[in-house]
């Protein structure tokens, strides 16, 4: 969020207030049961292990002030292609949109034969925007990235029991979760001390899908394409996985140049990348169908997954 940052920030905060408002304890329990229906929940870290806490601002709920992260696995009810995807909900690294950008994504993934793991509760909140310098920078330690790396190792460790090919596990994320997709796509080593055997397995995804991502475009320079570049804390490696990007040009929260700058960096690194920019769609559209062309992006994503060999090419497409 760079150009018009105060307006965009207010929009995001309003979205968080509406979409991630802290429920009462009983409501939080009901929400958690609804989100977990049909899924297998696993703590990311051993209960006996002390892990760093985020900047807690109140009691922990299903989608806010998360200090003990979890992963919930949803298996396809019909044909299992052997592929799997890990979902990172958005929320500005302040809260988690676990419905729109979490379990609803798994509904789609399961329909096309993929095992789906929702990192429903990675550690939040963490501050990215700093008023003293009117700038943003990546916090250290970057807790959501630690959780994302841990989840990938755990899923690869369980791959055989889940009927998953460990070489066909990718990630998808939305908004801040989209940024988390780009972060785990470009890590060289674990960002934390290894805990157990799961951490000795690769954290690198086999494919990546950042959807309306933020925290990428540095905002440097003017409107010219030559000045569209990433923040220094967003390096791109030549071994980043094949990537599929979607964003709306009229996104009022995360400028479309977040996607464009990442696309150009991947292209420069010779990483296979496909990008779809739509004229309208705003922010936080998820996978819900509407009358706008942008709502058709899941079908394009499925075609892309078949093109790169994650899903079989000879199966019928599903909406």
C-alpha positions as CSV (number, residue, x, y, z in Angstrom):
1,X,0.0,0.0,0.0
2,X,2.0,2.9,-1.3
3,X,0.2,5.5,-3.4
4,X,-2.7,7.0,-1.5
5,X,-1.5,4.9,1.4
6,X,-3.8,6.6,4.0
7,X,-6.9,6.0,2.0
8,X,-5.9,2.4,1.2
9,X,-5.0,1.7,4.8
10,X,-8.4,3.0,6.0
11,X,-10.1,0.8,3.5
12,X,-8.1,-2.2,4.7
13,X,-8.8,-1.4,8.3
14,X,-12.5,-1.1,7.5
15,X,-12.4,-4.5,5.8
16,X,-10.6,-6.0,8.8
17,X,-13.2,-4.4,11.2
18,X,-16.1,-5.9,9.2
19,X,-14.6,-9.2,8.1
20,X,-12.4,-10.1,11.0
21,X,-14.1,-8.5,14.0
22,X,-13.4,-10.4,17.2
23,X,-16.5,-12.5,18.1
24,X,-17.5,-13.4,21.6
25,X,-15.9,-16.5,23.0
26,X,-19.0,-18.6,22.3
27,X,-19.3,-17.2,18.8
28,X,-15.6,-17.9,18.2
29,X,-16.1,-21.5,19.2
30,X,-19.1,-21.8,16.8
31,X,-17.0,-20.2,14.0
32,X,-14.1,-22.5,14.6
33,X,-16.4,-25.6,14.5
34,X,-17.9,-24.4,11.2
35,X,-14.6,-23.7,9.6
36,X,-13.2,-27.1,10.7
37,X,-16.1,-29.2,9.6
38,X,-14.8,-32.1,7.6
39,X,-11.2,-31.1,8.2
40,X,-8.3,-32.5,10.2
41,X,-6.7,-29.9,12.4
42,X,-3.0,-30.1,13.4
43,X,-1.0,-27.7,15.5
44,X,2.0,-26.4,13.6
45,X,4.4,-26.5,16.5
46,X,4.8,-28.9,19.4
47,X,2.8,-27.7,22.4
48,X,5.9,-28.0,24.6
49,X,7.9,-25.6,22.3
50,X,8.0,-22.0,23.2
51,X,7.5,-19.9,20.0
52,X,7.6,-16.1,19.5
53,X,4.3,-14.3,20.0
54,X,2.8,-11.8,17.6
55,X,1.7,-8.3,18.8
56,X,-1.3,-9.5,20.7
57,X,-4.0,-6.8,21.1
58,X,-6.7,-8.8,22.9
59,X,-7.9,-12.4,23.5
60,X,-7.1,-15.0,21.0
61,X,-10.0,-16.0,18.7
62,X,-10.3,-18.1,15.6
63,X,-9.1,-15.3,13.3
64,X,-7.4,-12.7,15.5
65,X,-4.5,-12.5,18.0
66,X,-3.3,-15.9,17.0
67,X,-0.3,-17.2,19.1
68,X,-0.6,-21.0,18.5
69,X,-1.0,-21.5,14.7
70,X,-2.8,-24.5,13.2
71,X,-3.2,-26.2,9.8
72,X,-6.5,-27.9,8.8
73,X,-6.4,-30.5,6.0
74,X,-9.4,-31.2,3.7
75,X,-9.2,-34.3,1.5
76,X,-11.0,-34.5,-1.8
77,X,-14.3,-36.5,-1.5
78,X,-14.0,-37.9,-5.0
79,X,-11.0,-38.4,-7.3
80,X,-7.7,-37.6,-5.7
81,X,-5.2,-36.3,-8.2
82,X,-2.3,-36.6,-5.8
83,X,-1.7,-32.8,-5.8
84,X,-2.1,-30.6,-2.8
85,X,-2.3,-26.9,-2.0
86,X,-1.7,-24.9,1.1
87,X,-3.9,-21.8,1.6
88,X,-2.9,-18.6,3.3
89,X,-5.9,-16.3,4.1
90,X,-5.4,-12.6,3.9
91,X,-6.1,-9.9,6.5
92,X,-3.2,-7.4,6.2
93,X,-1.1,-9.5,8.7
94,X,-3.6,-8.2,11.3
95,X,-6.4,-10.8,11.1
96,X,-7.4,-13.8,8.9
97,X,-10.2,-14.1,6.4
98,X,-10.6,-17.8,7.1
99,X,-13.9,-18.2,5.2
100,X,-13.6,-16.1,2.0
101,X,-9.9,-16.8,1.6
102,X,-9.6,-20.1,3.4
103,X,-12.1,-22.8,3.6
104,X,-13.9,-21.6,0.4
105,X,-10.7,-22.0,-1.5
106,X,-10.5,-25.6,-0.2
107,X,-14.0,-26.3,-1.5
108,X,-12.7,-25.4,-5.0
109,X,-9.5,-27.3,-4.6
110,X,-11.3,-30.5,-3.4
111,X,-13.7,-30.2,-6.4
112,X,-10.7,-30.4,-8.8
113,X,-9.2,-33.4,-7.0
114,X,-6.6,-31.7,-4.8
115,X,-5.9,-32.2,-1.1
116,X,-6.2,-28.8,0.6
117,X,-4.5,-27.5,3.8
118,X,-5.7,-24.2,5.2
119,X,-3.2,-22.5,7.5
120,X,-6.3,-21.0,9.1
121,X,-4.4,-19.5,11.9
122,X,-0.8,-18.3,11.2
123,X,0.5,-15.9,13.8
124,X,-1.0,-12.4,13.7
125,X,-0.9,-9.5,14.1
126,X,2.5,-8.1,13.1
127,X,3.2,-4.4,12.2
128,X,4.4,-3.6,8.7
129,X,3.6,0.1,8.4
130,X,5.7,2.4,10.7
131,X,4.5,5.9,11.3
132,X,7.9,7.1,12.4
133,X,9.3,6.7,8.9
134,X,6.0,6.6,7.0
135,X,7.3,3.4,5.4
136,X,6.9,-0.3,5.6
137,X,9.4,-3.0,6.2
138,X,9.3,-6.7,7.0
139,X,9.2,-7.5,10.7
140,X,11.9,-9.8,12.3
141,X,11.2,-12.5,13.0
142,X,8.6,-12.8,10.2
143,X,6.2,-15.1,12.1
144,X,3.8,-16.0,9.3
145,X,6.7,-17.1,7.1
146,X,8.0,-19.4,9.9
147,X,4.5,-20.9,10.1
148,X,4.2,-21.3,6.4
149,X,7.6,-23.1,6.2
150,X,6.6,-25.3,9.1
151,X,3.3,-26.2,7.5
152,X,5.0,-27.2,4.2
153,X,7.4,-29.5,6.0
154,X,4.5,-31.1,8.0
155,X,2.4,-31.7,4.9
156,X,5.4,-33.3,3.0
157,X,6.0,-35.5,6.0
158,X,2.4,-36.7,5.9
159,X,2.2,-36.9,2.1
160,X,2.1,-40.7,1.9
161,X,-0.7,-41.1,4.4
162,X,-2.7,-38.4,2.7
163,X,-2.3,-39.8,-0.8
164,X,-0.3,-36.7,-1.9
165,X,2.7,-36.5,-4.2
166,X,5.3,-34.5,-2.2
167,X,6.5,-33.0,-5.5
168,X,3.1,-31.6,-6.3
169,X,2.4,-29.4,-3.3
170,X,1.8,-25.7,-3.9
171,X,0.6,-22.6,-2.2
172,X,-2.1,-20.0,-2.8
173,X,-2.7,-16.8,-0.8
174,X,-4.7,-13.6,-0.9
175,X,-3.7,-10.1,-0.1
176,X,-1.2,-10.4,2.7
177,X,-1.5,-14.1,2.2
178,X,-0.5,-13.5,-1.4
179,X,2.7,-11.8,-0.2
180,X,3.3,-14.8,2.0
181,X,3.1,-17.0,-1.1
182,X,5.9,-14.9,-2.7
183,X,8.0,-15.0,0.5
184,X,8.0,-18.8,0.8
185,X,8.6,-19.1,-2.9
186,X,11.9,-17.4,-2.6
187,X,13.4,-18.7,0.7
188,X,16.7,-20.5,0.6
189,X,16.7,-22.1,4.1
190,X,14.4,-22.3,7.0
191,X,14.0,-19.0,8.8
192,X,14.0,-20.7,12.2
193,X,16.0,-23.3,14.1
194,X,15.0,-26.8,13.0
195,X,12.7,-28.5,15.4
196,X,12.3,-32.1,14.1
197,X,12.4,-34.3,10.9
198,X,9.6,-32.3,9.2
199,X,11.9,-29.3,9.1
200,X,14.5,-31.2,7.2
201,X,12.1,-31.5,4.2
202,X,12.0,-28.7,1.6
203,X,9.8,-25.7,2.3
204,X,9.8,-24.6,-1.3
205,X,6.4,-25.0,-3.0
206,X,6.1,-26.7,-6.4
207,X,3.8,-24.0,-7.7
208,X,2.6,-20.7,-6.4
209,X,-0.5,-18.6,-6.7
210,X,-0.4,-15.0,-5.2
211,X,-3.9,-13.5,-5.6
212,X,-4.1,-9.7,-5.3
213,X,-0.9,-9.6,-3.2
214,X,0.5,-6.7,-1.3
215,X,3.8,-5.7,0.4
216,X,5.7,-6.1,-2.9
217,X,5.8,-2.9,-4.9
218,X,8.2,-0.4,-3.4
219,X,6.4,2.7,-4.7
220,X,9.7,4.1,-5.9
221,X,9.7,6.5,-8.9
222,X,6.8,7.6,-11.0
223,X,4.2,5.8,-13.0
224,X,6.7,4.6,-15.7
225,X,7.1,0.8,-16.1
226,X,10.9,1.1,-15.7
227,X,10.3,2.2,-12.1
228,X,8.1,-0.7,-11.0
229,X,10.3,-2.6,-8.6
230,X,10.1,-4.7,-5.5
231,X,11.0,-3.8,-1.9
232,X,14.5,-4.9,-0.9
233,X,12.9,-7.4,1.5
234,X,11.2,-9.2,-1.4
235,X,14.1,-11.0,-3.2
236,X,13.3,-13.2,-6.2
237,X,15.3,-16.4,-6.8
238,X,15.8,-18.2,-10.1
239,X,14.5,-21.4,-8.6
240,X,11.2,-19.9,-7.5
241,X,8.3,-22.2,-8.6
242,X,6.0,-21.6,-11.6
243,X,3.6,-18.8,-10.6
244,X,0.1,-17.7,-11.4
245,X,-0.9,-14.1,-10.5
246,X,-4.4,-12.5,-10.4
247,X,-5.3,-8.9,-9.6
248,X,-7.8,-6.1,-10.5
249,X,-6.5,-2.9,-11.9
250,X,-8.9,-0.9,-9.7
251,X,-7.8,-2.6,-6.4
252,X,-8.1,0.2,-3.8
253,X,-6.1,-1.6,-1.1
254,X,-3.1,-3.1,-2.8
255,X,-1.9,-1.3,-5.9
256,X,-1.9,-3.4,-9.0
257,X,1.8,-2.7,-9.4
258,X,2.4,-5.2,-6.6
259,X,1.5,-7.9,-9.1
260,X,3.2,-6.2,-12.0
261,X,6.5,-5.7,-10.1
262,X,6.6,-9.3,-9.0
263,X,5.7,-10.5,-12.5
264,X,8.6,-8.5,-14.0
265,X,11.0,-9.8,-11.4
266,X,10.1,-13.4,-12.0
267,X,10.4,-12.8,-15.8
268,X,13.9,-11.3,-15.3
269,X,14.8,-14.4,-13.3
270,X,13.4,-16.6,-16.0
271,X,10.8,-18.2,-13.7
272,X,7.7,-19.4,-15.6
273,X,4.9,-17.0,-14.7
274,X,1.3,-16.3,-15.9
275,X,-0.5,-13.1,-14.9
276,X,-4.1,-12.0,-15.3
277,X,-5.0,-8.3,-14.7
278,X,-8.6,-7.4,-14.9
279,X,-10.1,-3.9,-15.4
280,X,-12.3,-4.2,-12.4
281,X,-12.9,-6.4,-9.4
282,X,-11.6,-4.4,-6.5
283,X,-10.0,-6.2,-3.6
284,X,-10.9,-9.3,-1.6
285,X,-13.1,-10.9,-4.3
286,X,-11.9,-14.4,-3.4
287,X,-13.5,-17.2,-5.6
288,X,-17.1,-16.1,-5.2
289,X,-18.9,-15.9,-8.6
290,X,-20.3,-12.6,-9.7
291,X,-21.2,-10.8,-13.0
292,X,-17.6,-9.5,-13.5
293,X,-15.1,-11.3,-15.7
294,X,-12.7,-11.5,-12.8
295,X,-14.8,-14.2,-11.2
296,X,-13.7,-16.6,-13.9
297,X,-10.1,-16.7,-12.7
298,X,-10.5,-20.1,-10.9
299,X,-11.2,-21.8,-14.3
300,X,-8.0,-20.2,-15.7
301,X,-6.1,-21.4,-12.6
302,X,-7.3,-24.9,-13.1
303,X,-6.2,-24.8,-16.8
304,X,-2.8,-23.5,-15.7
305,X,-2.4,-26.3,-13.1
306,X,-3.0,-28.8,-15.9
307,X,-0.6,-27.0,-18.3
308,X,2.3,-27.2,-15.8
309,X,1.5,-30.9,-15.0
310,X,0.2,-30.5,-11.4
311,X,-3.2,-31.8,-12.5
312,X,-3.8,-34.4,-15.2
313,X,-4.3,-32.8,-18.6
314,X,-6.9,-35.2,-19.8
315,X,-9.6,-34.6,-17.1
316,X,-12.7,-32.5,-17.6
317,X,-12.5,-29.1,-16.2
318,X,-14.8,-28.1,-13.4
319,X,-16.0,-24.6,-12.4
